[in-house]
Amino acid sequence: MQLAIETYKITLLLSLPMLLAGLIIGLLISIFQATTQINEQILTFVPKILTVIIVVIVTMPWMLNLLIDFATRLLNMIPTFPF
């Protein structure tokens, strides 16, 4: 059960920066569209995608270190699993 909880925590930590960046950019673009009354769908889609790609590139070393540490701990725990 502890392993499942830790897996969910790691999943949340890995997805949080991208989801948060997309949420913030989406909110800012929605405010901009509401004030200017421009209702173009491309205006919301392209900046979100670009922002998520940039966030992935910037946070990739941190995410890889987190995944490598988790995988190493998991592989070291294999002998202790009851079969």
C-alpha positions in Angstrom: 0.0 0.0 0.0 2.9 2.3 0.8 4.3 1.7 -2.7 1.0 2.7 -4.3 0.8 5.9 -2.3 4.3 6.8 -3.2 3.6 6.1 -6.9 0.6 8.4 -6.8 2.7 11.1 -5.1 5.4 10.9 -7.8 2.7 11.0 -10.6 1.2 14.1 -9.0 4.6 15.8 -8.7 5.6 15.0 -12.3 2.3 16.3 -13.8 1.8 19.3 -11.5 4.2 21.8 -13.3 2.7 21.1 -16.7 -0.9 21.2 -15.5 -0.3 24.4 -13.5 1.4 26.2 -16.4 -1.5 25.2 -18.7 -4.0 26.4 -16.2 -2.3 29.8 -15.6 -1.9 30.4 -19.3 -5.5 29.3 -20.0 -6.8 31.7 -17.4 -4.7 34.6 -18.7 -5.9 34.0 -22.3 -9.5 33.7 -21.1 -9.3 37.0 -19.4 -7.7 38.6 -22.5 -10.4 37.1 -24.7 -13.1 38.3 -22.4 -11.8 41.9 -22.4 -11.2 42.1 -26.1 -14.1 39.9 -27.2 -11.9 37.8 -29.5 -13.3 34.3 -29.5 -10.7 32.5 -31.6 -10.0 28.8 -30.6 -6.4 28.8 -31.9 -5.6 31.7 -29.6 -6.1 29.4 -26.6 -4.7 26.2 -28.0 -1.3 27.2 -29.4 0.0 29.2 -26.3 -1.0 26.4 -24.0 0.8 23.8 -26.0 3.9 26.0 -26.3 3.9 26.7 -22.6 3.6 23.0 -21.7 6.4 22.1 -24.1 8.6 24.8 -22.5 7.8 23.7 -19.0 8.6 20.0 -20.0 12.0 21.1 -21.4 12.8 23.2 -18.3 11.7 20.7 -15.7 13.0 17.5 -17.6 16.2 17.1 -15.5 14.3 17.4 -12.2 11.6 14.9 -13.5 14.3 12.4 -14.7 16.1 12.6 -11.4 12.8 12.0 -9.5 12.0 9.0 -11.7 15.5 7.5 -11.5 15.5 7.8 -7.7 12.0 6.1 -7.6 13.0 3.3 -9.9 16.2 2.7 -8.0 14.3 2.5 -4.7 11.8 0.2 -6.3 14.4 -2.1 -7.8 16.2 -2.3 -4.4 12.9 -3.2 -2.8 12.3 -6.2 -5.0 14.1 -8.8 -2.8 11.9 -7.8 0.1 8.6 -8.4 -1.7 6.9 -11.6 -0.5 6.0 -14.0 -3.3 
